[in-house]
Every structure is written in C-alpha cells, then in structure tokens.
Amino acid sequence: MVAKKSETKKTTAGSKKVVSEKKTTTKKVAEKVAIKKLSSEVSKAKNEIIKEKKDQENKKEQVEGKEVKSVKKVALPKFNSNEKTQNVGKIGEVKHGVAYATGRRKRAIAKVSCKEKSGKLSISVNNLDYKQFFTKLLHQDIVIAPFALLGIKTGYVVNAEVFGGGKSGQADALKLGLSRCLSVLSEEYAQVLRKNSFLTRDNRKVEPKKAGLKKARKKEQFSKR
C-alpha cells in the first residue's frame, strides 16, 4: 500500500511539471508574437514619418523653384556723378561733392573728408595745420605722399580727425584715408594709387606679450649655475 501511494504521488508531481512547462512555453510564444507585432507597428510608423518628411521637402523644393523662376533679373545701378550720395564699396563715399573715408594703422584711426576747391592745398588735422600737428618732417612727408605721387599742389581742401595710437601710426592712417578719398573722387587717381600700394591697409601690429617671457619673444638670460 505504501509503495502504491508513493507511485501515485510521483505520477501527480510529473503531470504537474508537464503542465507547468506547457504553460511557460505558451507564455513565451505569446510574448514573442506580441513583440513581433509591436516591432512591425513601430517600423510602419517610422516609414510613414519618413514618407511625410520627404513629401514636405519635395513640396518646398517645388515652391522655391517656382519662386526662383518668377523672379526677374534687375539691372544694377550705375555710377552717376550727378547723384547726391554715392557709396563706393568699403573704400569711402561721396556726398554733395565731398569724399569721406577712414584710414587705420596700428591703433590709430583717421576720419578724412576731401573736396575740390580753387586755391592752395590745405590739410588740417584736428583743427590744426598738418605741419603744426606733425612736427617731424618724416610724418609730414608721409601725409603729403598721395598728393606728391599724383603731382597735385593746389585745388583740394582736406579736413581730418585723428585719434588713438602715436604720431607715426596717425600719419600712416591719415595717408591711407587721403588716398582713399582721392581714389573715390577719380578713377585715374585710383589706378595710380593702387599700383603703388597706397590703398592697401598695413595690418602689422605689435605682437602681444607672452606669459613667462619678458616681451613677445624675449626670454630671461639662462644661467647654468
């Protein structure tokens, strides 16, 4: 009797194990099916979003193409001496027959105005004659260099406002501003000044001091002992 009871217990336990294994397998299969369905739905949604974006881009391209076709070419305005104001690129501008330009060198800036007028050549810098403002002959020669190159001795009045930097930098800045004014007033002057590199800005500056050194490149004297 005891042996029969033990056998019945074993059979019931085996049947329970089989049932539990079947249930787990069915659960796994159901989970796999659900995951496949979700992945397919996600891929479909992604494809739809990509298609919508492509359609929007194609529509935009079509609209832009139509707008470009509809735009007509407009003729650029020509340079007329009768106009009151004339902008000539970055060099300067002409207003009511007066040329305005700015010159720079190092930290110096010169705002120059130049106009044609019968009489002697007069150059005033900060409400002073340029010979009073620049006491050195070297600086005076730098200021007059554009007029000397073009052979002009009379017929112009120049007013300049100079600030920043030292005298040498201010003289070079004024030279650049004057040459720009003259180039704006006449194309012939511009060609001559450009050939002699009077219209190129000198961008050389003092190199900044480096940490651990005395100057930009100067080092302390090295001693072995």
C-alpha positions, 0 to 999 in steps of 0.5 A: 500500500505504501509503495502504491501511494508513493507511485501515485504521488510521483505520477501527480508531481510529473503531470504537474511539471508537464503542465507547468512547462506547457504553460511557460512555453505558451507564455513565451510564444505569446510574448514573442508574437506580441513583440513581433507585432509591436516591432512591425507597428513601430517600423510602419510608423517610422516609414510613414514619418519618413514618407511625410518628411520627404513629401514636405521637402519635395513640396518646398523644393517645388515652391522655391523653384517656382519662386526662383523662376518668377523672379526677374533679373534687375539691372544694377545701378550705375555710377552717376556723378550727378547723384547726391550720395554715392557709396563706393564699396568699403573704400569711402563715399561721396556726398554733395561733392565731398569724399569721406573715408577712414584710414587705420594703422596700428591703433590709430584711426583717421576720419578724412573728408576731401573736396575740390576747391580753387586755391592752395592745398590745405590739410588740417588735422584736428583743427590744426595745420598738418605741419603744426600737428606733425612736427617731424618732417618724416610724418609730414612727408608721409601725409603729403605722399598721395598728393606728391605721387599724383603731382597735385599742389593746389585745388583740394581742401582736406579736413581730418580727425585723428585719434588713438595710437602715436604720431607715426601710426596717425600719419600712416592712417591719415595717408591711407584715408587721403588716398582713399578719398582721392581714389573715390573722387577719380578713377585715374587717381585710383589706378595710380594709387593702387599700383603703388600700394597706397590703398592697401591697409598695413595690418602689422601690429605689435605682437602681444606679450607672452606669459613667462617671457619678458616681451613677445619673444624675449626670454630671461638670460639662462644661467647654468649655475 
